[in-house]
Structures are given as structure tokens and as C-alpha cells.
Amino acid sequence: MDRFPDGHHVRLRSLLLGTYLHAADDGIGVRLDPDQASVNAAWTVHRYQGEDYAIGHLLLHSAAFGRYLAATDSWAPFGQRGSRLELREFDEPEVGEIMWEARPRKRNNAVLLRHVSDRLLRANGGRLFNWNSGVTVDKIENLSAMNRWVVEPIPPLQAYPGVPNPIAEPLSSRKFMCLPLEREPPPVRVIRFQRANADGTFNEDGWTEFQFRGNSSYLLRLELLVRLDIVDFIMCVRAGRYGRLTPMLANLPSGTGDTLDIVAIHSLSPGADELRYPDMDTAPDMDAAPDIDTEPDVDAETDVDAA
């Protein structure tokens, strides 16, 4: 677990395919993508010690949306092995779906990510199946090179980079749709928000809410600027009551729920000093990366069971 320091950011690269674990723009799906500079490729480490578990577990939440990497029991889509992955909220004290363990490989500087259900994180696709960008969890018995992941630490930025620029999206419906390809406006969602204390804490009973249409975090910040009557603040999203605050670095997810929790932390407060932002413009150190190894996993059982 030394490769996953609590609160730091990492990329996860498929050792065999060279593509990265990405949070999909809808805030629900997970996929492979070659773009290492996208904030969707950044994952924040949450080391968790729960009452119902004898050992600590690894949680990973998206630096783009704050939602946690979770295994499901649903069948994977056609062409993929195992069961679906998704992003979900940490909304209960114990959520087994988001609990993982990292197991180092012997032959490579890579890891296996083992879910508490005894399934392994798996990349899908390959050179002959480059249309397939799925990521799943699969049985340990099917262990192969597709289960090996390289952990790339992402250094922090010195200052909050801000939210993305405004995006073009239809924010009102037309009474008569003249064009067959006219885009429907995004749905209205509920924004629950509050201003944090100087140390970054906040009152669970102190939420105020309003309705907001659109996916632009830029426009959302303008709305909160008026409602909070402050200028210098950092928007943080909280994915579930027990989720950690995640500084907003991307636009709002297009496919998640009806409610979004936002905590505003004053930029000059001690609470803001505790926040971390991944420097996505820093390329990983490829000289230190492991060589790709496609040989059969003759030591598979040992690798999985090693503590």
C-alpha cells in the first residue's frame, strides 16, 4: 500500500495496454483512455479503516467528480469479462462495493487491485480489440496480464487551478424543435451548498439548496458567488455523506443523480491549505516504468495471496 499515500493523487495505467483508468464524463462509468493529462485520469487515495474490517482498505475517488470506484454484481457489457465497474457515492458508514486492496507483483513494478469480493480489476481490449475500452472486475481464477496496473504518482500543484471555462450547452427548451438534431437541454438538478469553517469543517445540518440547470462548473461558481456573497473560494464536491471533499476541477457529471453537495472553502483559510490538486501537465516518469511482460502468470496464486 506504500504506492498509495493517503490523500495523494495517482494514475492507474494498464501494464499491458498502456491506457489509463478514466472516470467517464457521465460520472457513472469507468473506461480506458490514452489521455494521461485529463483530470478524469486522476484518482485520489482514501485509506480507510472501518469497524467491520480487520485491516485497512484502499478507496479511490475520482479527482474529477469525487465519486468512488466501485465493483458491482451486474454482468459486464458484451466483449468484456467479469462484472461492471461504476462510480458511486460513499453514502453509508460501510460500503463494501468501494473497498479494495493493492497487492504488489513480483515480476513487475505493478500491482493487482483486489476487491473485497475476491475479484480483480481488469482491463479489456487489446491491439485487435481497440474498440473495447472497458474496465471490469473478474474472478481471481482468470488472472492474466490484463489485471496488472502501474501506479503513477501525480505531483501536486501549488495553487488551485480553477474550474474549466464556460461550455456551450442549451439551457432552455424551445417550444418547437425545428431541427431533428437539436440538443435537449441538460436536466435541472438540486444543488445543496454551504460555506465551510476556517478549518474546512462544516455543519451537516447547515445545507441550503437551489435548482440549477446545466453542467458548467463555471456558471455554478457564478451562482454560488452571489448566494454566498464571497469572491475567493474553492468549490468542493462531496460524493455521499462519508465521502471526502474533492476540489472541483471539471464540469459537473452529465449522468449522476438529482442532487449535488457543494462545500465552499475560503481560498485564504487553513482549510484551503489542506487541499491538494493534481498537476496533470506533469508527464509520468517513463524511465522508471516497468517493462511490459506478457508471459503467463505462473506465479499468479502466490501474487494474489501475498500480504
C-alpha positions as CSV (number, residue, x, y, z in Angstrom):
1,M,0.0,0.0,0.0
2,D,3.1,2.3,0.0
3,R,2.3,3.3,-3.5
4,F,-1.0,4.8,-2.4
5,P,-0.3,7.6,0.2
6,D,-3.5,8.8,1.8
7,G,-4.8,12.0,0.2
8,H,-2.4,11.9,-2.8
9,H,-3.3,11.6,-6.5
10,V,-2.3,8.7,-8.8
11,R,-2.9,7.5,-12.3
12,L,-3.5,3.8,-12.9
13,R,-2.1,2.6,-16.2
14,S,-2.7,-0.8,-17.7
15,L,0.7,-2.6,-17.9
16,L,-0.3,-4.5,-21.0
17,L,-2.3,-1.9,-22.9
18,G,-0.7,1.4,-21.8
19,T,-4.0,3.1,-21.4
20,Y,-5.3,4.8,-18.2
21,L,-8.2,4.2,-15.9
22,H,-10.6,7.1,-16.6
23,A,-13.8,8.3,-14.9
24,A,-16.4,8.7,-17.7
25,D,-17.9,12.2,-18.2
26,D,-21.3,11.0,-17.0
27,G,-19.8,10.5,-13.5
28,I,-21.0,6.9,-13.5
29,G,-19.0,4.8,-16.0
30,V,-15.3,3.8,-15.9
31,R,-13.2,3.2,-19.1
32,L,-9.7,3.1,-20.5
33,D,-8.3,6.1,-22.3
34,P,-4.8,7.1,-23.5
35,D,-5.1,10.7,-22.3
36,Q,-2.8,11.0,-19.3
37,A,-3.3,14.8,-19.0
38,S,-7.1,14.6,-18.4
39,V,-8.2,15.1,-14.8
40,N,-10.5,12.2,-15.5
41,A,-7.4,10.0,-15.2
42,A,-6.6,11.2,-11.7
43,W,-7.7,9.3,-8.6
44,T,-7.4,10.5,-5.0
45,V,-6.3,7.9,-2.4
46,H,-8.6,7.4,0.6
47,R,-7.1,5.0,3.1
48,Y,-9.9,3.6,5.1
49,Q,-10.1,1.7,8.4
50,G,-13.6,0.6,9.2
51,E,-15.1,-1.1,12.2
52,D,-16.3,-4.2,10.2
53,Y,-12.9,-4.8,8.6
54,A,-9.9,-6.3,10.3
55,I,-7.4,-4.5,8.0
56,G,-7.4,-1.1,6.3
57,H,-8.7,-0.8,2.7
58,L,-7.9,1.3,-0.2
59,L,-10.6,3.6,-1.6
60,L,-10.1,5.6,-4.8
61,H,-12.3,8.6,-5.7
62,S,-12.2,10.5,-8.9
63,A,-10.4,13.8,-8.8
64,A,-12.9,15.0,-11.5
65,F,-16.2,14.1,-9.7
66,G,-15.4,12.9,-6.2
67,R,-17.3,9.6,-6.7
68,Y,-15.7,6.3,-5.7
69,L,-14.5,3.4,-7.8
70,A,-17.0,0.5,-7.1
71,A,-17.5,-3.1,-8.2
72,T,-21.0,-4.3,-9.0
73,D,-22.6,-7.7,-9.5
74,S,-24.0,-6.8,-12.9
75,W,-22.7,-8.6,-15.9
76,A,-20.1,-6.7,-18.0
77,P,-21.2,-5.4,-21.4
78,F,-20.6,-7.6,-24.5
79,G,-17.0,-8.2,-25.3
80,Q,-15.8,-7.7,-21.7
81,R,-15.1,-10.3,-18.9
82,G,-16.5,-10.3,-15.4
83,S,-18.8,-7.7,-13.9
84,R,-19.3,-4.0,-14.3
85,L,-17.4,-1.2,-12.6
86,E,-19.1,2.1,-11.7
87,L,-18.6,5.3,-9.8
88,R,-20.8,5.7,-6.7
89,E,-21.2,7.8,-3.6
90,F,-19.9,6.9,-0.2
91,D,-23.2,7.3,1.5
92,E,-23.1,4.8,4.3
93,P,-20.5,4.1,7.1
94,E,-19.5,0.8,5.4
95,V,-19.8,0.4,1.6
96,G,-18.2,-2.9,0.6
97,E,-18.5,-2.1,-3.1
98,I,-15.8,0.6,-2.9
99,M,-13.3,-1.4,-0.7
100,W,-10.0,-2.5,-2.4
101,E,-6.6,-3.9,-1.6
102,A,-3.4,-3.3,-3.5
103,R,-1.2,-6.4,-4.0
104,P,2.3,-5.9,-5.5
105,R,3.5,-8.0,-8.4
106,K,6.8,-10.0,-8.1
107,R,8.0,-9.8,-11.7
108,N,7.0,-6.2,-12.4
109,N,6.8,-2.9,-10.6
110,A,3.0,-3.2,-10.9
111,V,0.0,-4.0,-8.6
112,L,-3.1,-6.1,-8.6
113,L,-6.2,-4.3,-7.3
114,R,-8.2,-6.9,-5.4
115,H,-11.8,-6.1,-4.4
116,V,-13.1,-7.4,-1.1
117,S,-15.4,-9.7,-3.1
118,D,-12.2,-11.6,-4.2
119,R,-12.3,-10.2,-7.7
120,L,-9.6,-8.3,-9.5
121,L,-9.6,-5.1,-11.5
122,R,-9.3,-6.0,-15.2
123,A,-8.6,-4.0,-18.4
124,N,-10.4,-5.2,-21.5
125,G,-9.5,-4.9,-25.2
126,G,-6.1,-5.1,-26.8
127,R,-4.4,-4.4,-30.1
128,L,-7.0,-6.5,-32.0
129,F,-9.9,-5.1,-29.9
130,N,-9.0,-1.4,-29.6
131,W,-12.7,-0.6,-29.8
132,N,-13.1,-2.1,-26.4
133,S,-12.2,0.4,-23.7
134,G,-14.0,-1.3,-20.8
135,V,-12.8,-1.9,-17.3
136,T,-14.3,-4.7,-15.1
137,V,-13.8,-6.9,-12.1
138,D,-13.2,-10.6,-12.8
139,K,-12.6,-13.8,-10.9
140,I,-9.1,-14.4,-9.5
141,E,-9.0,-17.7,-11.4
142,N,-8.9,-15.6,-14.6
143,L,-5.8,-13.7,-13.5
144,S,-3.7,-12.6,-16.5
145,A,-1.6,-9.6,-17.7
146,M,-4.8,-7.7,-18.1
147,N,-5.0,-7.4,-14.3
148,R,-1.7,-5.7,-13.8
149,W,-1.6,-1.9,-13.2
150,V,1.2,0.6,-13.0
151,V,0.7,3.2,-10.2
152,E,1.9,6.6,-11.4
153,P,2.1,9.3,-8.7
154,I,0.9,12.7,-9.7
155,P,2.7,15.7,-8.1
156,P,0.5,18.4,-6.6
157,L,0.0,21.9,-8.0
158,Q,1.0,24.8,-5.7
159,A,-2.3,26.6,-6.2
160,Y,-5.9,25.9,-7.1
161,P,-6.1,25.9,-11.0
162,G,-9.8,26.9,-11.0
163,V,-12.8,25.5,-12.8
164,P,-13.0,25.0,-16.6
165,N,-14.0,27.8,-18.9
166,P,-17.7,28.1,-19.8
167,I,-19.1,25.4,-22.1
168,A,-21.7,25.7,-24.9
169,E,-24.9,23.9,-23.9
170,P,-28.6,24.6,-24.5
171,L,-30.0,25.9,-21.2
172,S,-33.6,26.4,-22.3
173,S,-36.2,24.3,-24.2
174,R,-37.7,25.5,-27.4
175,K,-41.4,25.2,-27.9
176,F,-41.0,23.9,-31.4
177,M,-38.0,21.8,-32.3
178,C,-37.2,22.9,-35.9
179,L,-34.0,20.8,-36.3
180,P,-34.0,17.0,-35.9
181,L,-30.6,17.1,-34.3
182,E,-31.4,19.9,-31.9
183,R,-29.9,19.1,-28.5
184,E,-32.1,18.8,-25.5
185,P,-31.1,21.0,-22.5
186,P,-29.5,19.3,-19.6
187,P,-31.8,18.4,-16.7
188,V,-32.3,20.5,-13.7
189,R,-30.6,19.3,-10.5
190,V,-30.6,20.3,-6.9
191,I,-27.5,22.0,-5.5
192,R,-27.0,21.7,-1.7
193,F,-24.3,24.1,-0.6
194,Q,-22.8,25.7,2.4
195,R,-19.7,27.6,3.4
196,A,-17.1,25.7,5.4
197,N,-15.5,26.9,8.6
198,A,-11.9,28.3,8.5
199,D,-10.5,24.8,9.2
200,G,-12.5,23.2,6.4
201,T,-15.2,21.6,8.6
202,F,-18.9,22.2,8.1
203,N,-22.2,21.5,9.8
204,E,-24.1,18.5,8.4
205,D,-27.4,20.4,9.2
206,G,-26.3,23.6,7.6
207,W,-27.2,23.0,3.9
208,T,-29.1,25.4,1.7
209,E,-30.4,24.4,-1.7
210,F,-31.5,25.7,-5.1
211,Q,-32.2,24.3,-8.5
212,F,-29.5,24.6,-11.2
213,R,-29.7,23.7,-14.9
214,G,-26.6,22.8,-16.8
215,N,-23.2,21.0,-16.4
216,S,-21.0,24.1,-16.3
217,S,-19.0,24.4,-13.1
218,Y,-18.1,27.9,-14.2
219,L,-21.7,29.0,-14.2
220,L,-22.3,27.2,-10.9
221,R,-19.5,29.1,-9.3
222,L,-21.0,32.4,-10.5
223,E,-24.3,31.4,-8.9
224,L,-22.7,30.5,-5.6
225,L,-20.7,33.7,-5.7
226,V,-23.9,35.6,-5.5
227,R,-25.6,33.3,-2.9
228,L,-22.5,33.1,-0.6
229,D,-21.6,36.8,-1.0
230,I,-17.8,35.9,-1.2
231,V,-15.4,36.0,-4.1
232,D,-12.3,34.0,-3.1
233,F,-13.5,30.4,-2.5
234,I,-12.8,26.9,-3.8
235,M,-15.8,24.7,-4.7
236,C,-15.5,21.2,-3.3
237,V,-17.9,18.4,-4.2
238,R,-18.8,15.7,-1.7
239,A,-20.0,12.4,-3.1
240,G,-22.0,11.0,-0.2
241,R,-22.2,11.8,3.5
242,Y,-19.0,9.9,4.2
243,G,-17.1,10.9,1.0
244,R,-14.1,13.2,1.3
245,L,-14.3,16.7,-0.2
246,T,-12.9,16.9,-3.7
247,P,-11.9,20.3,-5.2
248,M,-14.0,20.9,-8.3
249,L,-11.6,20.7,-11.3
250,A,-14.1,19.5,-14.1
251,N,-17.6,20.3,-15.2
252,L,-20.5,18.6,-13.5
253,P,-21.1,15.0,-14.4
254,S,-23.8,14.6,-17.0
255,G,-25.4,11.5,-15.7
256,T,-25.4,11.4,-11.9
257,G,-28.4,11.9,-9.7
258,D,-30.7,14.8,-8.9
259,T,-28.6,16.4,-6.0
260,L,-25.1,17.6,-5.7
261,D,-23.4,18.6,-2.5
262,I,-21.0,21.6,-2.7
263,V,-18.9,23.0,0.1
264,A,-17.2,26.4,-0.4
265,I,-13.9,26.8,1.3
266,H,-12.4,30.3,1.6
267,S,-9.2,30.5,-0.5
268,L,-7.2,32.1,2.3
269,S,-8.3,29.8,5.1
270,P,-6.3,27.0,6.8
271,G,-8.9,24.6,5.4
272,A,-7.9,25.6,1.8
273,D,-4.2,24.9,2.7
274,E,-5.1,21.3,3.3
275,L,-6.5,20.7,-0.2
276,R,-4.4,19.1,-3.0
277,Y,-4.7,19.5,-6.7
278,P,-3.1,17.1,-9.2
279,D,-0.6,18.5,-11.7
280,M,-1.9,16.8,-14.8
281,D,0.6,18.6,-17.1
282,T,3.5,16.7,-15.5
283,A,4.2,13.6,-17.5
284,P,4.9,10.4,-15.7
285,D,8.5,9.2,-15.3
286,M,8.5,6.6,-18.1
287,D,12.2,5.7,-17.5
288,A,11.1,4.3,-14.1
289,A,8.1,2.5,-15.6
290,P,8.2,-1.3,-15.7
291,D,8.7,-3.3,-18.9
292,I,5.6,-4.9,-20.3
293,D,5.5,-8.6,-19.5
294,T,3.1,-10.8,-21.5
295,E,4.4,-14.2,-20.2
296,P,1.9,-16.5,-18.5
297,D,1.2,-15.9,-14.8
298,V,2.9,-19.0,-13.4
299,D,3.2,-17.3,-10.0
300,A,-0.3,-16.0,-10.1
301,E,-1.6,-17.7,-7.0
302,T,1.4,-16.5,-4.9
303,D,1.0,-13.0,-6.1
304,V,-2.7,-12.7,-5.2
305,D,-2.4,-14.3,-1.8
306,A,0.7,-12.4,-0.7
307,A,0.1,-9.9,2.0
